Amino acid sequence: MDDRVSRDRPATEERAAYRGGSKLRRRFPTIAYLRTHARRHVPHFAFEYLDGGAGADTGIAHNWAALDAVKLVPRYGVMPALPPVEVELFGRKYAAPLGIAPMGGPALVWPGADAAMARAAQRARVPYTLGTVGGMTIEQAATLAPDVLWFQLYRMARNDHVLGFELVRRADAAGAHVLVLTVDVPVRTTRPREVVVGLGGGPFRPDLRMMLDMVRSPGWLMALMRHGQPKFANIKSYAGEHASTNDVIRFARNEIGGAFTWDEIARFRDRWRRPLVLKGILHPLDAERAVAIGVDGIWVSNHGGRQIEALPPPIDVLPAIAAQVGGRATILMDSGIRSGLDVVRALALGAHAAFAGKAFLWGLGALGEAGPGHVIDLLIAEAKAALGQIGAHSPAEARSVVIRHPGAFEFPPAPPS
């Protein structure tokens, strides 16, 4: 075969796949189109839950604006074909440097959401992080996503962390590859868009408006009939044999609370022998302390703008954290990721992978069970295109590009020890 034909074939196949694509790609060519359609496809209360954040959504807007402000200077004449995007995280190979972030209550957005995300991640070979308050048990997730399952844990300190340690034991027995401790929820703040639609944290009692919204969303209603009410599946069995949905909600709110202390993190480190990640780090000195006690990964996050609006966008503190501990820990990032280009921006500034949350909720809201797979396809295609455009032959090479980053934080030097 002619060498030139052989070299050109991968590029030709990539272009053909992108141009031809599927009907989904023609109708929803970017994640922004999914968000627009989700607003019309699910009940209003479900959209407000999936789309909103703390306060006036200023934190969400800041996350997006900070990512949009990052400019990457390309080098040309070096990229005959789109690059591969495979990556290794914690000793395991994944198809792309992106994953599904843990989310609370995705089944409210689309009943059966947890299973749909797990299946899509397993098919695509990208990490799927099951949340403590997800709608599927660890054991079920391990069956659906055995090669890509991570598990996220909130602090449950009552009775000397007995429930938290029990969930860690179950995650270990199920074969979860990574344990993620969320440290950025010392208190639960107000999310006004949830409150005004009846999801403010008290008992869930659908009112007439909610019922009408459900009737106007037949696809969502059929999914509800098929999968049943959303539930905190991992916690339900501890709330009592005959616990109702609201009983489980009350139990979860009594059990979950506060942020892990460093001593508590060390105790979980002692019990979990696989990779351990701290999620919610925004300061390099916190990253340094985490690495010093044996944490394997630092997940830079402001909880997607859902906690408090004054926090810095993670992309703006990412370079300082990567400079502090990047050679000794795997660096992950979420909050505001809406495209494969955002993923590449994170890679360029020091992350080994970027995770999306809302993007998958928009996909679920727009397309139901088909949504997560389409979101993954978009993110991978866009990440390949972005790397090819800037002349990076791999995700790691994104760090070598010239970057303009006007929002980057500068931290004072650490005090002498």
ChimeraX attribute file (.defattr): number of C-alpha atoms within 10 A of each C-alpha:
attribute: neighborCount
match mode: 1-to-1
recipient: residues
	/A:1	5
	/A:2	6
	/A:3	7
	/A:4	8
	/A:5	10
	/A:6	10
	/A:7	12
	/A:8	12
	/A:9	12
	/A:10	15
	/A:11	16
	/A:12	14
	/A:13	12
	/A:14	16
	/A:15	14
	/A:16	11
	/A:17	12
	/A:18	15
	/A:19	11
	/A:20	11
	/A:21	12
	/A:22	13
	/A:23	9
	/A:24	12
	/A:25	16
	/A:26	11
	/A:27	10
	/A:28	21
	/A:29	16
	/A:30	18
	/A:31	21
	/A:32	15
	/A:33	14
	/A:34	24
	/A:35	24
	/A:36	14
	/A:37	16
	/A:38	25
	/A:39	19
	/A:40	14
	/A:41	21
	/A:42	27
	/A:43	26
	/A:44	20
	/A:45	23
	/A:46	25
	/A:47	24
	/A:48	21
	/A:49	23
	/A:50	28
	/A:51	20
	/A:52	19
	/A:53	26
	/A:54	23
	/A:55	18
	/A:56	14
	/A:57	18
	/A:58	16
	/A:59	26
	/A:60	24
	/A:61	15
	/A:62	20
	/A:63	24
	/A:64	18
	/A:65	14
	/A:66	19
	/A:67	24
	/A:68	14
	/A:69	13
	/A:70	20
	/A:71	14
	/A:72	19
	/A:73	12
	/A:74	15
	/A:75	14
	/A:76	12
	/A:77	6
	/A:78	12
	/A:79	16
	/A:80	14
	/A:81	20
	/A:82	23
	/A:83	21
	/A:84	17
	/A:85	19
	/A:86	16
	/A:87	19
	/A:88	14
	/A:89	18
	/A:90	14
	/A:91	9
	/A:92	10
	/A:93	16
	/A:94	19
	/A:95	18
	/A:96	25
	/A:97	29
	/A:98	31
	/A:99	25
	/A:100	25
	/A:101	23
	/A:102	23
	/A:103	23
	/A:104	14
	/A:105	22
	/A:106	28
	/A:107	27
	/A:108	25
	/A:109	28
	/A:110	31
	/A:111	27
	/A:112	23
	/A:113	28
	/A:114	25
	/A:115	20
	/A:116	20
	/A:117	28
	/A:118	29
	/A:119	21
	/A:120	24
	/A:121	25
	/A:122	18
	/A:123	15
	/A:124	18
	/A:125	21
	/A:126	26
	/A:127	28
	/A:128	27
	/A:129	28
	/A:130	30
	/A:131	26
	/A:132	26
	/A:133	24
	/A:134	25
	/A:135	28
	/A:136	24
	/A:137	21
	/A:138	26
	/A:139	17
	/A:140	16
	/A:141	26
	/A:142	22
	/A:143	14
	/A:144	19
	/A:145	24
	/A:146	19
	/A:147	21
	/A:148	27
	/A:149	27
	/A:150	26
	/A:151	25
	/A:152	24
	/A:153	22
	/A:154	21
	/A:155	23
	/A:156	21
	/A:157	18
	/A:158	13
	/A:159	9
	/A:160	10
	/A:161	15
	/A:162	12
	/A:163	18
	/A:164	21
	/A:165	18
	/A:166	11
	/A:167	19
	/A:168	21
	/A:169	14
	/A:170	16
	/A:171	24
	/A:172	19
	/A:173	12
	/A:174	17
	/A:175	20
	/A:176	25
	/A:177	22
	/A:178	25
	/A:179	26
	/A:180	22
	/A:181	21
	/A:182	23
	/A:183	21
	/A:184	20
	/A:185	20
	/A:186	13
	/A:187	11
	/A:188	14
	/A:189	13
	/A:190	16
	/A:191	22
	/A:192	18
	/A:193	22
	/A:194	21
	/A:195	15
	/A:196	11
	/A:197	18
	/A:198	18
	/A:199	19
	/A:200	15
	/A:201	14
	/A:202	12
	/A:203	14
	/A:204	12
	/A:205	10
	/A:206	14
	/A:207	11
	/A:208	9
	/A:209	14
	/A:210	17
	/A:211	12
	/A:212	13
	/A:213	18
	/A:214	21
	/A:215	14
	/A:216	16
	/A:217	15
	/A:218	14
	/A:219	16
	/A:220	24
	/A:221	20
	/A:222	14
	/A:223	18
	/A:224	18
	/A:225	11
	/A:226	11
	/A:227	14
	/A:228	13
	/A:229	14
	/A:230	20
	/A:231	22
	/A:232	21
	/A:233	17
	/A:234	19
	/A:235	22
	/A:236	22
	/A:237	12
	/A:238	13
	/A:239	16
	/A:240	12
	/A:241	8
	/A:242	10
	/A:243	14
	/A:244	13
	/A:245	17
	/A:246	14
	/A:247	14
	/A:248	22
	/A:249	22
	/A:250	15
	/A:251	17
	/A:252	19
	/A:253	12
	/A:254	11
	/A:255	19
	/A:256	20
	/A:257	17
	/A:258	16
	/A:259	19
	/A:260	21
	/A:261	11
	/A:262	14
	/A:263	10
	/A:264	15
	/A:265	20
	/A:266	16
	/A:267	12
	/A:268	20
	/A:269	19
	/A:270	11
	/A:271	12
	/A:272	17
	/A:273	11
	/A:274	15
	/A:275	20
	/A:276	21
	/A:277	25
	/A:278	27
	/A:279	23
	/A:280	21
	/A:281	24
	/A:282	24
	/A:283	18
	/A:284	23
	/A:285	17
	/A:286	16
	/A:287	24
	/A:288	18
	/A:289	13
	/A:290	22
	/A:291	18
	/A:292	12
	/A:293	14
	/A:294	17
	/A:295	22
	/A:296	20
	/A:297	26
	/A:298	30
	/A:299	27
	/A:300	28
	/A:301	28
	/A:302	29
	/A:303	27
	/A:304	24
	/A:305	26
	/A:306	22
	/A:307	21
	/A:308	23
	/A:309	21
	/A:310	12
	/A:311	15
	/A:312	21
	/A:313	31
	/A:314	31
	/A:315	32
	/A:316	22
	/A:317	22
	/A:318	29
	/A:319	21
	/A:320	21
	/A:321	27
	/A:322	23
	/A:323	12
	/A:324	17
	/A:325	21
	/A:326	20
	/A:327	9
	/A:328	15
	/A:329	21
	/A:330	22
	/A:331	26
	/A:332	27
	/A:333	29
	/A:334	30
	/A:335	27
	/A:336	32
	/A:337	25
	/A:338	22
	/A:339	23
	/A:340	27
	/A:341	21
	/A:342	24
	/A:343	31
	/A:344	31
	/A:345	28
	/A:346	30
	/A:347	25
	/A:348	24
	/A:349	25
	/A:350	24
	/A:351	29
	/A:352	25
	/A:353	25
	/A:354	27
	/A:355	27
	/A:356	26
	/A:357	21
	/A:358	23
	/A:359	27
	/A:360	27
	/A:361	30
	/A:362	28
	/A:363	28
	/A:364	32
	/A:365	32
	/A:366	25
	/A:367	23
	/A:368	23
	/A:369	22
	/A:370	17
	/A:371	24
	/A:372	27
	/A:373	23
	/A:374	24
	/A:375	28
	/A:376	27
	/A:377	16
	/A:378	21
	/A:379	28
	/A:380	23
	/A:381	20
	/A:382	20
	/A:383	27
	/A:384	25
	/A:385	20
	/A:386	24
	/A:387	29
	/A:388	23
	/A:389	18
	/A:390	20
	/A:391	24
	/A:392	26
	/A:393	19
	/A:394	17
	/A:395	24
	/A:396	19
	/A:397	14
	/A:398	24
	/A:399	20
	/A:400	11
	/A:401	17
	/A:402	14
	/A:403	16
	/A:404	12
	/A:405	19
	/A:406	11
	/A:407	16
	/A:408	19
	/A:409	17
	/A:410	10
	/A:411	12
	/A:412	6
	/A:413	8
	/A:414	8
	/A:415	5
	/A:416	4
	/A:417	3
